Amino acid sequence: MDENNTRTIVAALVIVFVSLVLMEEPTSIPLCNINANTLEKCRPAVTGNNPPLPGDACCIVLQAADLECVCKFKSHIPILATKSHKVHDLLRKCGIKTIPPACQDKTKVS
């Protein structure tokens, strides 16, 4: 194989590889033992005035997560940037009994 054919084949392989990468579904960066996008499974359970019970998929995500770590980023994760009592209820409904300090609401109600 001459040098021109090798370059052509390499260029074609690079184009195919780049195309495959660009077609890949976007994902979020894994953080605190979870992929932040998977928290979307919990959105219904914290939305509205009378949210439904969380699904099994939501609870599995929360139980696998490093909640102390997750809660440090709660202001940057839309599903956790909701009213803290809804997040506390969600954790309790998923069988999580200890709410990490970073998840505690720091505001005092008088």
All heavy atoms as an XYZ file, in Angstrom:
825
protein
N       0.856     -1.165      0.000
C       0.000      0.000      0.000
C       0.901      1.226      0.000
O       1.837      1.323      0.768
C      -0.873     -0.014      1.249
C      -2.153      0.744      1.063
S      -3.181      0.785      2.544
C      -3.914     -0.807      2.554
N       0.595      2.179     -0.890
C       1.436      3.359     -0.920
C       0.975      4.378      0.119
O      -0.056      4.222      0.767
C       1.494      3.969     -2.324
C       0.171      4.544     -2.801
O      -0.766      4.628     -1.982
O       0.086      4.931     -3.968
N       1.745      5.420      0.292
C       1.502      6.417      1.346
C       0.172      7.144      1.150
O      -0.529      7.425      2.131
C       2.657      7.422      1.360
C       2.619      8.335      2.556
C       3.855      9.217      2.631
O       4.953      8.768      2.264
O       3.696     10.351      3.072
N      -0.226      7.421     -0.078
C      -1.499      8.119     -0.334
C      -2.693      7.262      0.076
O      -3.661      7.774      0.640
C      -1.615      8.522     -1.807
C      -0.729      9.707     -2.146
O      -0.384     10.486     -1.263
N      -0.358      9.823     -3.409
N      -2.657      5.970     -0.223
C      -3.745      5.074      0.170
C      -3.844      4.970      1.696
O      -4.942      4.941      2.251
C      -3.551      3.684     -0.433
C      -3.898      3.649     -1.908
O      -4.570      4.547     -2.411
N      -3.434      2.623     -2.593
N      -2.706      4.898      2.372
C      -2.696      4.817      3.833
C      -3.306      6.069      4.447
O      -4.127      5.996      5.359
C      -1.251      4.624      4.351
O      -0.703      3.456      3.744
C      -1.232      4.484      5.854
N      -2.936      7.235      3.916
C      -3.498      8.493      4.419
C      -5.004      8.555      4.180
O      -5.755      9.018      5.041
C      -2.823      9.692      3.759
C      -1.455      9.952      4.281
C      -0.875     11.197      3.681
N       0.471     11.413      4.169
C       1.285     12.309      3.696
N       0.901     13.095      2.700
N       2.486     12.438      4.194
N      -5.439      8.095      3.032
C      -6.867      8.105      2.711
C      -7.635      7.204      3.667
O      -8.699      7.580      4.177
C      -7.097      7.653      1.257
O      -6.370      8.517      0.387
C      -8.560      7.689      0.886
N      -7.117      6.031      3.942
C      -7.778      5.096      4.852
C      -7.811      5.671      6.268
O      -8.844      5.627      6.947
C      -7.088      3.720      4.817
C      -7.345      3.051      3.461
C      -7.568      2.837      5.965
C      -6.562      1.790      3.228
N      -6.709      6.233      6.716
C      -6.659      6.831      8.054
C      -7.648      7.993      8.146
O      -8.395      8.114      9.125
C      -5.216      7.279      8.411
C      -5.212      8.137      9.669
C      -4.308      6.073      8.573
N      -7.690      8.834      7.119
C      -8.617      9.972      7.121
C     -10.065      9.476      7.155
O     -10.903     10.028      7.877
C      -8.382     10.850      5.893
N     -10.379      8.434      6.416
C     -11.737      7.881      6.414
C     -12.094      7.313      7.782
O     -13.216      7.514      8.277
C     -11.858      6.801      5.334
N     -11.166      6.608      8.418
C     -11.419      6.064      9.753
C     -11.636      7.172     10.773
O     -12.501      7.065     11.653
C     -10.269      5.158     10.182
C     -10.162      3.824      9.442
C      -8.889      3.094      9.842
C     -11.380      2.964      9.720
N     -10.869      8.251     10.677
C     -11.039      9.383     11.585
C     -12.419     10.000     11.393
O     -13.109     10.303     12.372
C      -9.918     10.430     11.381
C     -10.241     11.733     12.098
C      -8.583      9.869     11.856
N     -12.852     10.160     10.161
C     -14.174     10.730      9.886
C     -15.278      9.841     10.456
O     -16.223     10.320     11.075
C     -14.372     10.959      8.363
C     -13.462     12.098      7.899
C     -15.828     11.252      8.027
C     -13.383     12.272      6.399
N     -15.152      8.533     10.283
C     -16.145      7.603     10.828
C     -16.158      7.693     12.349
O     -17.215      7.771     12.982
C     -15.860      6.158     10.366
C     -16.696      5.154     11.139
C     -16.111      6.032      8.864
N     -14.988      7.701     12.974
C     -14.906      7.770     14.433
C     -15.527      9.067     14.954
O     -16.326      9.051     15.886
C     -13.446      7.663     14.881
C     -13.277      7.798     16.359
C     -13.653      6.769     17.205
C     -12.758      8.951     16.915
C     -13.513      6.883     18.579
C     -12.618      9.075     18.284
C     -12.991      8.051     19.117
N     -15.188     10.191     14.357
C     -15.740     11.482     14.783
C     -17.253     11.496     14.596
O     -17.986     11.985     15.461
C     -15.066     12.649     14.025
C     -15.785     13.962     14.262
C     -13.600     12.759     14.446
N     -17.737     10.938     13.513
C     -19.181     10.875     13.281
C     -19.876     10.062     14.361
O     -20.940     10.447     14.852
C     -19.486     10.264     11.913
O     -18.950     11.063     10.898
N     -19.287      8.936     14.739
C     -19.876      8.108     15.800
C     -19.890      8.843     17.134
O     -20.863      8.768     17.881
C     -19.111      6.790     15.930
C     -19.298      5.803     14.778
C     -18.347      4.622     14.949
C     -20.735      5.339     14.697
N     -18.827      9.555     17.433
C     -18.763     10.308     18.685
C     -19.825     11.407     18.696
O     -20.515     11.611     19.692
C     -17.350     10.895     18.906
C     -17.345     11.908     20.039
C     -16.349      9.788     19.164
N     -19.979     12.096     17.592
C     -20.952     13.179     17.522
C     -22.384     12.668     17.577
O     -23.282     13.381     18.024
C     -20.744     14.012     16.259
C     -19.452     14.826     16.223
C     -19.297     15.511     14.869
C     -19.409     15.835     17.351
N     -22.612     11.433     17.155
C     -23.952     10.867     17.183
C     -24.314     10.333     18.558
O     -25.476     10.108     18.852
C     -24.068      9.725     16.155
C     -24.044     10.220     14.733
S     -23.980      8.877     13.525
C     -25.222      7.774     14.094
N     -23.328     10.134     19.410
C     -23.565      9.599     20.749
C     -24.477     10.530     21.531
O     -24.350     11.740     21.472
C     -22.229      9.439     21.478
C     -22.329      8.891     22.870
C     -22.780      7.446     22.906
O     -22.537      6.721     21.939
O     -23.397      7.071     23.902
N     -25.413      9.951     22.248
C     -26.335     10.723     23.070
C     -25.559     11.460     24.155
O     -24.704     10.887     24.814
C     -27.356      9.793     23.716
C     -28.392     10.509     24.525
C     -29.402      9.539     25.104
O     -29.694      8.530     24.463
O     -29.883      9.820     26.208
N     -25.843     12.763     24.360
C     -25.124     13.498     25.386
C     -25.433     12.943     26.781
O     -26.552     12.549     27.066
C     -25.635     14.926     25.246
C     -26.801     14.883     24.355
C     -26.823     13.559     23.670
N     -24.436     12.921     27.606
C     -24.609     12.442     28.970
C     -24.009     13.465     29.921
O     -23.256     14.334     29.524
C     -23.899     11.097     29.181
O     -22.525     11.265     28.883
C     -24.492     10.009     28.317
N     -24.362     13.347     31.169
C     -23.756     14.226     32.144
C     -22.557     13.525     32.757
O     -22.352     12.336     32.584
C     -24.769     14.611     33.219
O     -25.073     13.509     34.015
N     -21.804     14.276     33.492
C     -20.602     13.746     34.113
C     -20.981     12.995     35.390
O     -21.752     13.509     36.198
C     -19.647     14.902     34.449
C     -19.221     15.592     33.165
C     -18.444     14.417     35.231
C     -18.467     16.871     33.378
N     -20.462     11.789     35.570
C     -20.740     11.069     36.813
C     -20.205     11.852     38.009
O     -19.108     12.386     37.971
C     -19.987      9.751     36.654
C     -19.718      9.624     35.198
C     -19.647     11.019     34.660
N     -21.016     11.938     39.037
C     -20.653     12.700     40.217
C     -21.307     12.048     41.424
O     -22.496     11.715     41.373
C     -21.151     14.144     40.048
C     -20.926     15.113     41.175
C     -19.443     15.461     41.274
C     -21.723     16.385     40.920
N     -20.583     11.866     42.470
C     -21.139     11.348     43.734
C     -21.786      9.973     43.573
O     -22.851      9.705     44.125
C     -22.134     12.339     44.305
S     -21.505     14.021     44.488
N     -21.180      9.110     42.794
C     -21.646      7.740     42.548
C     -22.871      7.644     41.648
O     -23.479      6.583     41.563
C     -21.931      6.983     43.853
C     -20.700      6.774     44.677
O     -19.590      6.812     44.165
N     -20.889      6.557     45.958
N     -23.276      8.732     41.033
C     -24.419      8.702     40.114
C     -24.146      9.596     38.922
O     -23.258     10.437     38.951
C     -25.732      9.166     40.791
C     -25.593     10.598     41.293
C     -26.176      8.220     41.861
C     -26.906     11.241     41.658
N     -24.956      9.417     37.886
C     -24.979     10.327     36.754
C     -26.109     11.307     37.072
O     -27.242     10.894     37.320
C     -25.271      9.522     35.487
C     -25.365     10.378     34.259
O     -25.940     11.458     34.282
N     -24.820      9.885     33.172
N     -25.805     12.578     37.117
C     -26.796     13.577     37.535
C     -28.079     13.507     36.708
O     -29.158     13.808     37.222
C     -26.207     14.977     37.476
N     -28.000     13.095     35.453
C     -29.208     12.984     34.632
C     -30.178     11.940     35.175
O     -31.378     12.037     34.954
C     -28.868     12.643     33.183
C     -28.306     13.823     32.432
O     -28.431     14.972     32.858
N     -27.666     13.557     31.306
N     -29.665     10.937     35.879
C     -30.552      9.894     36.390
C     -31.453     10.411     37.500
O     -32.473      9.793     37.803
C     -29.770      8.664     36.890
O     -28.898      9.065     37.941
C     -28.990      8.006     35.774
N     -31.101     11.541     38.090
C     -31.977     12.139     39.102
C     -33.310     12.581     38.513
O     -34.276     12.769     39.242
C     -31.292     13.325     39.778
C     -30.220     12.967     40.790
C     -29.511     14.231     41.266
C     -30.807     12.215     41.962
N     -33.369     12.720     37.199
C     -34.631     13.088     36.540
C     -35.716     12.055     36.818
O     -36.899     12.377     36.769
C     -34.432     13.261     35.029
C     -33.742     14.552     34.668
C     -34.529     15.784     35.114
O     -35.762     15.850     34.901
O     -33.909     16.689     35.697
N     -35.322     10.843     37.133
C     -36.299      9.802     37.470
C     -37.076     10.168     38.729
O     -38.145      9.631     38.986
C     -35.598      8.458     37.664
C     -34.962      7.948     36.390
C     -34.156      6.706     36.613
C     -33.529      6.282     35.302
N     -32.664      5.141     35.412
N     -36.533     11.095     39.511
C     -37.168     11.507     40.765
C     -37.998     12.785     40.625
O     -38.693     13.167     41.564
C     -36.102     11.718     41.836
S     -35.165     10.238     42.224
N     -37.923     13.456     39.489
C     -38.606     14.741     39.327
C     -40.092     14.678     39.674
O     -40.588     15.534     40.410
C     -38.419     15.304     37.921
C     -39.089     16.670     37.765
C     -38.817     17.309     36.428
N     -37.422     17.614     36.221
C     -36.788     18.654     36.757
N     -37.433     19.465     37.553
N     -35.525     18.870     36.505
N     -40.861     13.696     39.193
C     -42.291     13.680     39.531
C     -42.547     13.653     41.037
O     -43.529     14.225     41.510
C     -42.815     12.406     38.866
C     -41.845     12.111     37.774
C     -40.509     12.596     38.280
N     -41.660     13.032     41.785
C     -41.868     12.874     43.230
C     -41.593     14.137     44.032
O     -41.841     14.165     45.230
C     -41.005     11.728     43.755
N     -41.103     15.189     43.381
C     -40.884     16.469     44.073
C     -41.575     17.624     43.359
O     -41.341     18.780     43.681
C     -39.375     16.789     44.247
C     -38.710     15.800     45.167
C     -38.669     16.872     42.916
N     -42.424     17.301     42.394
C     -43.076     18.324     41.586
C     -44.544     18.471     41.969
O     -45.242     17.474     42.158
C     -42.964     17.965     40.083
O     -41.587     17.806     39.760
C     -43.556     19.038     39.206
N     -44.989     19.701     42.059
C     -46.392     19.971     42.348
C     -46.708     19.994     43.828
O     -45.848     19.757     44.675
N     -47.979     20.278     44.128
C     -48.409     20.379     45.523
C     -48.602     19.028     46.191
O     -48.487     18.912     47.404
C     -49.709     21.181     45.620
C     -49.484     22.629     45.272
O     -48.407     23.165     45.506
N     -50.493     23.272     44.704
N     -48.958     18.017     45.420
C     -49.204     16.688     45.976
C     -48.481     15.662     45.104
O     -49.106     14.922     44.360
C     -50.720     16.422     46.020
C     -51.046     15.193     46.823
O     -50.235     14.705     47.589
N     -52.251     14.689     46.618
N     -47.134     15.616     45.203
C     -46.377     14.735     44.311
C     -46.654     13.262     44.574
O     -46.951     12.877     45.705
C     -44.925     15.082     44.612
C     -44.925     15.762     45.919
C     -46.283     16.353     46.114
N     -46.568     12.444     43.526
C     -46.770     10.999     43.695
C     -45.582     10.370     44.422
O     -44.531     10.994     44.579
C     -46.850     10.490     42.249
C     -46.036     11.466     41.476
C     -46.251     12.793     42.145
N     -45.761      9.144     44.841
C     -44.661      8.400     45.447
C     -43.546      8.216     44.426
O     -43.808      8.091     43.224
C     -45.146      7.025     45.908
C     -46.119      7.011     47.082
C     -46.645      5.598     47.313
C     -45.442      7.539     48.335
N     -42.300      8.194     44.887
C     -41.202      7.973     43.943
C     -41.242      6.550     43.405
O     -41.651      5.625     44.109
C     -39.952      8.206     44.797
C     -40.391      7.973     46.196
C     -41.839      8.358     46.257
N     -40.827      6.395     42.173
C     -40.754      5.067     41.575
C     -39.523      4.318     42.055
O     -38.606      4.900     42.651
N     -39.502      3.025     41.793
C     -38.361      2.203     42.190
C     -37.058      2.714     41.570
O     -36.017      2.719     42.226
C     -38.575      0.746     41.778
C     -39.649      0.061     42.605
O     -39.976      0.563     43.706
O     -40.168     -0.977     42.155
N     -37.118      3.162     40.301
C     -35.910      3.639     39.618
C     -35.334      4.850     40.336
O     -34.111      4.976     40.478
C     -36.224      3.969     38.160
N     -36.186      5.727     40.810
C     -35.752      6.906     41.557
C     -35.067      6.480     42.850
O     -33.970      6.953     43.170
C     -36.947      7.806     41.854
S     -36.627      9.106     43.073
N     -35.693      5.611     43.597
C     -35.143      5.190     44.884
C     -33.818      4.455     44.723
O     -32.901      4.628     45.537
C     -36.154      4.339     45.640
S     -37.594      5.293     46.194
N     -33.683      3.675     43.673
C     -32.424      2.970     43.419
C     -31.305      3.982     43.187
O     -30.199      3.834     43.713
C     -32.570      1.998     42.228
C     -33.441      0.806     42.648
C     -31.211      1.530     41.719
C     -33.884     -0.077     41.501
N     -31.607      5.038     42.432
C     -30.615      6.081     42.172
C     -30.205      6.750     43.485
O     -29.017      6.916     43.768
C     -31.164      7.136     41.180
C     -30.281      8.360     41.126
C     -31.330      6.534     39.795
N     -31.190      7.128     44.288
C     -30.889      7.821     45.541
C     -30.133      6.941     46.525
O     -29.228      7.403     47.222
C     -32.178      8.333     46.188
C     -32.879      9.449     45.433
C     -34.192      9.792     46.110
C     -31.992     10.682     45.326
N     -30.484      5.673     46.585
C     -29.815      4.760     47.514
C     -28.372      4.486     47.101
O     -27.524      4.211     47.952
C     -30.619      3.472     47.658
C     -31.919      3.713     48.403
C     -32.906      2.556     48.311
O     -32.708      1.607     47.573
N     -33.986      2.666     49.062
N     -28.082      4.584     45.813
C     -26.720      4.357     45.326
C     -25.855      5.608     45.436
O     -24.631      5.519     45.440
C     -26.760      3.892     43.869
N     -26.487      6.751     45.547
C     -25.765      8.021     45.534
C     -25.050      8.287     46.849
O     -25.483      7.852     47.911
C     -26.738      9.160     45.257
N     -23.973      9.022     46.761
C     -23.302      9.564     47.937
C     -24.046     10.865     48.239
O     -23.741     11.919     47.686
C     -21.828      9.814     47.624
C     -21.080     10.485     48.761
O     -21.711     10.954     49.733
O     -19.842     10.562     48.664
N     -25.071     10.787     49.079
C     -25.961     11.929     49.305
C     -25.256     13.117     49.931
O     -25.593     14.267     49.627
C     -27.163     11.513     50.146
C     -28.125     10.568     49.451
C     -29.240     10.159     50.398
C     -28.711     11.200     48.196
N     -24.303     12.885     50.789
C     -23.543     14.011     51.361
C     -22.885     14.801     50.236
O     -22.927     16.026     50.213
C     -22.503     13.502     52.363
C     -21.748     14.606     53.063
C     -22.601     15.410     54.037
O     -23.527     14.859     54.648
O     -22.316     16.615     54.190
N     -22.315     14.091     49.297
C     -21.684     14.716     48.136
C     -22.729     15.393     47.248
O     -22.573     16.554     46.863
C     -20.914     13.654     47.355
S     -20.202     14.223     45.814
N     -23.812     14.680     46.925
C     -24.856     15.227     46.049
C     -25.412     16.526     46.615
O     -25.578     17.511     45.902
C     -26.003     14.209     45.836
C     -27.185     14.856     45.152
C     -25.519     13.018     45.022
N     -25.674     16.539     47.903
C     -26.303     17.712     48.513
C     -25.391     18.929     48.530
O     -25.861     20.053     48.585
C     -26.807     17.377     49.908
S     -28.245     16.287     49.848
N     -24.096     18.711     48.463
C     -23.170     19.852     48.358
C     -23.380     20.597     47.047
O     -23.057     21.768     46.939
C     -21.727     19.376     48.479
C     -21.365     18.934     49.870
C     -19.951     18.423     49.930
C     -19.638     17.893     51.321
N     -18.299     17.293     51.396
N     -23.918     19.904     46.055
C     -24.144     20.496     44.735
C     -25.620     20.788     44.486
O     -26.010     21.083     43.365
C     -23.621     19.556     43.640
C     -22.147     19.336     43.707
C     -21.626     18.202     44.309
C     -21.271     20.269     43.179
C     -20.258     17.990     44.387
C     -19.907     20.075     43.244
C     -19.394     18.934     43.853
N     -26.455     20.714     45.524
C     -27.904     20.787     45.320
C     -28.364     22.065     44.631
O     -29.332     22.038     43.887
C     -28.656     20.565     46.625
C     -28.515     21.648     47.649
C     -29.278     21.277     48.907
C     -29.064     22.312     49.976
N     -29.673     21.932     51.223
N     -27.678     23.171     44.837
C     -28.114     24.404     44.177
C     -27.834     24.366     42.675
O     -28.383     25.153     41.923
C     -27.444     25.622     44.810
O     -26.047     25.565     44.631
N     -27.003     23.434     42.237
C     -26.664     23.302     40.823
C     -27.402     22.156     40.145
O     -27.280     21.968     38.942
C     -25.162     23.100     40.649
C     -24.350     24.198     41.250
N     -24.320     25.469     40.725
C     -23.579     24.226     42.356
C     -23.545     26.229     41.466
N     -23.080     25.501     42.472
N     -28.132     21.375     40.918
C     -28.890     20.243     40.369
C     -30.363     20.604     40.474
O     -30.923     20.648     41.573
C     -28.590     18.935     41.136
C     -27.085     18.628     41.078
C     -29.393     17.774     40.563
C     -26.656     17.464     41.947
N     -31.004     20.912     39.335
C     -32.373     21.444     39.359
C     -33.362     20.646     40.205
O     -34.163     21.231     40.917
C     -32.787     21.434     37.885
C     -31.509     21.509     37.138
C     -30.499     20.777     37.978
N     -33.282     19.352     40.165
C     -34.263     18.560     40.909
C     -34.099     18.714     42.423
O     -35.045     18.579     43.172
C     -34.205     17.083     40.498
C     -35.428     16.371     41.019
C     -32.960     16.426     40.981
C     -35.724     15.102     40.329
N     -32.888     19.040     42.872
C     -32.653     19.228     44.305
C     -32.786     20.684     44.728
O     -32.832     20.977     45.919
C     -31.269     18.713     44.686
C     -31.047     17.220     44.504
C     -29.622     16.859     44.886
C     -32.040     16.405     45.301
N     -32.837     21.583     43.766
C     -32.973     23.005     44.077
C     -34.444     23.348     44.272
O     -34.911     24.405     43.898
C     -32.346     23.845     42.965
N     -35.171     22.453     44.857
C     -36.587     22.622     45.141
C     -36.727     22.827     46.644
O     -35.743     22.886     47.361
C     -37.388     21.398     44.635
O     -38.766     21.648     44.782
C     -36.998     20.133     45.368
N     -37.919     22.912     47.126
C     -38.130     23.109     48.564
C     -37.555     21.916     49.322
O     -37.809     20.765     48.989
C     -39.611     23.275     48.850
C     -40.156     24.539     48.235
C     -41.586     24.770     48.590
C     -42.011     26.089     47.967
N     -43.402     26.355     48.068
N     -36.801     22.228     50.357
C     -36.087     21.164     51.076
C     -37.031     20.134     51.681
O     -36.691     18.955     51.747
C     -35.186     21.752     52.152
O     -35.947     22.426     53.121
N     -38.222     20.538     52.099
C     -39.133     19.541     52.693
C     -39.543     18.498     51.665
O     -39.765     17.342     52.011
C     -40.360     20.207     53.335
C     -41.333     20.789     52.372
N     -42.343     20.053     51.813
C     -41.454     22.041     51.866
C     -43.046     20.820     50.993
N     -42.521     22.033     51.007
N     -39.610     18.867     50.386
C     -39.944     17.881     49.351
C     -38.798     16.903     49.154
O     -39.016     15.710     48.948
C     -40.301     18.572     48.037
C     -41.640     19.272     48.078
C     -42.007     19.809     46.719
C     -43.374     20.454     46.766
N     -43.803     20.912     45.442
N     -37.580     17.411     49.219
C     -36.415     16.530     49.092
C     -36.349     15.600     50.303
O     -36.124     14.404     50.163
C     -35.111     17.349     48.946
C     -33.891     16.439     48.967
C     -35.139     18.166     47.664
N     -36.590     16.127     51.499
C     -36.587     15.291     52.711
C     -37.661     14.208     52.613
O     -37.416     13.054     52.950
C     -36.821     16.136     53.955
C     -35.712     17.105     54.227
N     -35.764     18.001     55.243
C     -34.525     17.326     53.607
C     -34.665     18.732     55.246
N     -33.903     18.335     54.256
N     -38.859     14.577     52.164
C     -39.943     13.595     51.993
C     -39.540     12.517     50.989
O     -39.805     11.334     51.199
C     -41.232     14.278     51.527
C     -41.902     15.105     52.614
O     -41.522     14.970     53.797
O     -42.802     15.889     52.264
N     -38.921     12.945     49.900
C     -38.479     11.999     48.870
C     -37.490     10.997     49.460
O     -37.629      9.781     49.263
C     -37.844     12.755     47.706
C     -37.174     11.922     46.618
C     -38.190     11.039     45.917
C     -36.457     12.820     45.630
N     -36.509     11.488     50.183
C     -35.514     10.592     50.789
C     -36.178      9.612     51.743
O     -35.894      8.412     51.721
C     -34.439     11.407     51.509
C     -33.558     12.292     50.629
C     -32.641     13.146     51.491
C     -32.769     11.480     49.629
N     -37.081     10.116     52.572
C     -37.774      9.257     53.539
C     -38.608      8.192     52.823
O     -38.610      7.026     53.205
C     -38.651     10.112     54.456
C     -39.185      9.349     55.653
C     -40.017     10.215     56.587
N     -41.262     10.627     55.942
C     -41.536     11.877     55.531
N     -40.672     12.839     55.713
N     -42.681     12.153     54.955
N     -39.311      8.587     51.752
C     -40.155      7.640     51.006
C     -39.326      6.562     50.305
O     -39.845      5.496     49.996
C     -41.021      8.387     49.995
C     -42.113      9.202     50.663
C     -42.859     10.054     49.656
C     -43.890     10.933     50.356
N     -44.537     11.868     49.415
N     -38.053      6.865     50.072
C     -37.163      5.874     49.459
C     -36.417      5.060     50.511
O     -35.496      4.310     50.182
C     -36.177      6.569     48.526
S     -36.912      7.064     46.951
N     -36.807      5.221     51.773
C     -36.212      4.422     52.828
C     -34.898      4.960     53.364
O     -34.181      4.255     54.068
N     -34.576      6.195     53.025
C     -33.342      6.807     53.519
C     -33.697      7.559     54.794
O     -34.410      8.557     54.765
C     -32.728      7.739     52.450
C     -32.384      6.908     51.206
C     -31.512      8.475     53.003
C     -32.082      7.705     49.984
N     -33.222      7.058     55.913
C     -33.640      7.583     57.214
C     -32.771      8.735     57.709
O     -33.236      9.589     58.441
C     -33.652      6.459     58.232
C     -34.562      5.320     57.795
C     -35.022      4.492     58.938
C     -35.872      3.313     58.578
N     -36.759      3.379     57.498
N     -31.514      8.754     57.330
C     -30.605      9.794     57.798
C     -30.373     10.806     56.686
O     -29.846     10.460     55.633
C     -29.250      9.189     58.232
O     -29.501      8.196     59.221
C     -28.335     10.248     58.788
N     -30.780     12.036     56.939
C     -30.579     13.100     55.958
C     -29.222     13.729     56.242
O     -28.992     14.238     57.336
C     -31.707     14.146     56.030
C     -33.041     13.475     55.710
C     -31.430     15.297     55.080
C     -34.250     14.344     55.917
N     -28.317     13.672     55.259
C     -26.980     14.217     55.470
C     -27.038     15.711     55.824
O     -27.921     16.425     55.356
C     -26.285     14.013     54.122
C     -27.062     12.943     53.446
C     -28.469     13.100     53.924
N     -26.089     16.194     56.630
C     -26.075     17.605     57.008
C     -26.102     18.562     55.814
O     -26.743     19.606     55.883
C     -24.770     17.749     57.801
C     -24.514     16.390     58.355
C     -25.038     15.438     57.306
N     -25.443     18.192     54.732
C     -25.424     19.075     53.561
C     -26.801     19.206     52.920
O     -27.046     20.134     52.157
C     -24.421     18.564     52.523
N     -27.720     18.285     53.238
C     -29.078     18.338     52.694
C     -30.033     19.087     53.613
O     -31.166     19.348     53.240
C     -29.623     16.934     52.466
S     -28.788     16.001     51.177
N     -29.576     19.389     54.805
C     -30.448     20.075     55.764
C     -30.709     21.507     55.296
O     -29.822     22.154     54.777
C     -29.814     20.105     57.162
C     -29.568     18.740     57.754
C     -30.839     18.009     58.109
O     -31.869     18.588     58.382
N     -30.766     16.695     58.086
N     -31.915     21.977     55.525
C     -32.271     23.347     55.207
C     -31.628     24.246     56.249
O     -31.806     24.050     57.446
C     -33.789     23.502     55.227
C     -34.239     24.857     54.724
O     -33.392     25.647     54.275
O     -35.461     25.117     54.776
N     -30.861     25.223     55.794
C     -30.147     26.100     56.716
C     -30.994     27.290     57.184
O     -30.588     28.017     58.063
C     -28.872     26.644     56.056
C     -27.940     25.563     55.555
C     -27.352     24.764     56.674
C     -26.326     23.798     56.161
N     -26.295     22.533     56.761
N     -32.137     27.503     56.569
C     -32.974     28.647     56.955
C     -33.834     28.280     58.134
O     -34.257     27.129     58.277
C     -33.859     29.102     55.784
O     -34.716     28.022     55.424
C     -33.034     29.542     54.596
N     -34.097     29.223     58.980
C     -34.947     28.989     60.148
C     -36.285     29.631     59.909
O     -36.371     30.741     59.393
C     -34.298     29.569     61.391
C     -33.003     28.887     61.718
C     -32.687     29.084     63.160
C     -31.342     28.429     63.394
N     -31.283     27.577     64.471
N     -37.326     28.923     60.258
C     -38.677     29.442     60.125
C     -39.090     29.990     61.483
O     -38.966     29.314     62.493
C     -39.659     28.321     59.676
C     -41.054     28.866     59.582
C     -39.202     27.716     58.378
N     -39.558     31.247     61.506
C     -39.958     31.795     62.795
C     -41.451     31.921     62.892
O     -42.184     31.803     62.001
C     -39.304     33.150     63.034
O     -39.148     33.912     61.894
